[in-house]
Amino acid sequence: MAERKILYKTNVLSEYITYIDIGSCEKHYDFLPLFEESKTSYNNWYQDFQLLSIGTQILTLHYYLLQHNSEGYLPEELNERISKNIELLNEFNMRWFDPAAPFFNSLDLNWDNIEDEVLKAQENEHGTRTEVEFNDGSIIKFLDEDDTIQSFYVTEKEYEELKNSIISIIKKLK
């Protein structure tokens, strides 16, 4: 499956940069696909977790690292795997997130009221937005018929690094 791409620029005078949509999910822990020992086995959770979007995976791992590093509750089986790989996971977390909050370090448009920030939009003949300008002056150009804004995005240049890192981390959690 091809990755969804958008063009984004921080203001009218800057150049467009190609970003890849890595997906997202609600940032509140109640909505994360967390491992619950009372509901499923670790292996079943792990198999399902591998199928999720990168955005969902990294947000979930970020939550688990916040829990682990603050000595919050983690299921024992998961805690052991995280402890064995804590350096790698902390390095990953520092690269992609604000260590103390669920703020993604690349293009984070994964917040509930993002549509309220749209200043103006251009639409094609089918009513699909082709370009959106935000109140802060930044602009997105949609390169396909999907005009969804709310998500996490990384530059095309960052994408392979992120994808390879998350694959490596997930393998270590097996």
Order of alpha helices (4+ residues) and beta strands (2+ residues): beta-beta-alpha-alpha-alpha-alpha-beta-beta-beta-beta-beta-alpha
